[in-house]
Amino acid sequence: MAAHSASQLRTAAENAFQHAVLDGLSRPQKSLPSRFFYDARGSELFERITELPEYYPTRVETGLLAAHAASMTRGLPGDGALVEFGSGSSRKTELLLRELPRDATYAPIDVSPAALEAARRRLARRFPGLQVLPIVGDFSELARLPVALRRRPKLGFFPGSTIGNFSPVDASLLLRRFRDLLAPDGRLVIGVDLKKDSRVLERAYNDGAGVTAKFNLNLLARINREIAPVLDLDAFEHKAFYDAREGRIEMHLVSRCDQSFEIAGRRFFLKSGETIHTENSYKYAVSQFRALAQSAGWAPSQVWIDSDGLFSIHELT
């Protein structure tokens, strides 16, 4: 039964990817959803990105978590649960888990059963008393938590400035969903990248080693691997820039020539210089994010910021 369920999950994921590719490439501004960056190869490349000198968010956020984990987890009782939205490897989460009561529960939510199982095994060794309750699913579509969690006091955790990948309207809707899932009386600790000099931002997404370019191009390589081998990766190049009016970094894949290709029986055309939009990463001033949180029904509480003003972690109640 478990193998059958895993097979069903893989089939559903493959169908969702193909549907998103066909839909995105059919639009006037061609696009591919950024959530599909993180297959096995993409996750490996992103781990390399987090270690690059230009890419400050992971390094700075980890420092803030290490310095303030006790304050962030304060008041969560022994029967409480730490619920992480989009947990991945759960590496940064260990900084919070160290501060939890020994009999607390950790509920990581992720689309990857393999990532959840690997994290569960590792955490079982590092935190022997911790109950780990993995939840396979897309946190942005999750309607409710498992029954075992619903009446427990809950602390939500959403690190990495992933909230920046959502438009402000969608971010408000997502924060409202989190509020409903963590009710009653839940708190949320969330990482938010701050507005800053555009040169710092653009360097973070255009690293000298070209790892972010490989990460971006891996979306096309994934189409070749999982749908059909129809794309010439050398016919595309990575482009990332800061749009000050929108307050966001945009990532694109730029066609180097006129080209056409067929996917699932549908033909697509790209002119030289035409782009496929792959990601937005919105940046916020502290006051802007607090207003966004209030629009979703949260009350902003503490905020932790590094000394260079690069990154923030907010507590919402």
C-alpha angles and dihedrals in degrees: 000000000000092000091050091051091050090050091051091051092052092049092049091049092050092049092048091051094050092046091051092048093050092045095046096047091050094062125097088244100041114223144172121205113252092223088077092064091087109076115128093281093043092050090051091051092047091054087055090049091055089059096052118111092231094053105080104166100082094041095047096042091050089053091052092048092049092050099043108025092115092056092045094054098038117136098017104136128220092264091050129110134221107215115196120197111214096000102180108171093349090223098137090042091069088074089064096038090061089064098048124101110268094249096047123121128239116206111188116190119204140144092232116081089189093055091047093050093047090050092047092054093047094047092047088061096044098041108030096180096047119110109217117200108183119202118201110211150082107288091209091061101035109127099189143354123248115282091250090065104039100088097036124101105259138203114195120210124198109166134168098057088270087149085073091068089069125076112248090257093050091042090057091050091049092050089050089052090051090050091053092047093049096044137156103053097331124158129215128211109196135177117227127183113227131228111258144144107331090226091063091049096047093048089054091058098037102049120184093237092058094233094132089052090054089047091053094045090050087077088067092042087054090056088053092049101042107028112018135325095245106122129087104213091198087065090067136061134196121250128181128172141159118250103204094191093056093034094230146109112239124204121200140172109226122209110231093201144007106287144160134198140171126235122182092342095311123110122219130192130205126188121216107277094018114131141217108216109222108168147009121199111190119206123206140200110228092252091050094053093045089054090049091052091050090052087060094051099262127130110225112230128164125003126196119203130179119243092255093054094238103125141015138203116203131201114213124189 
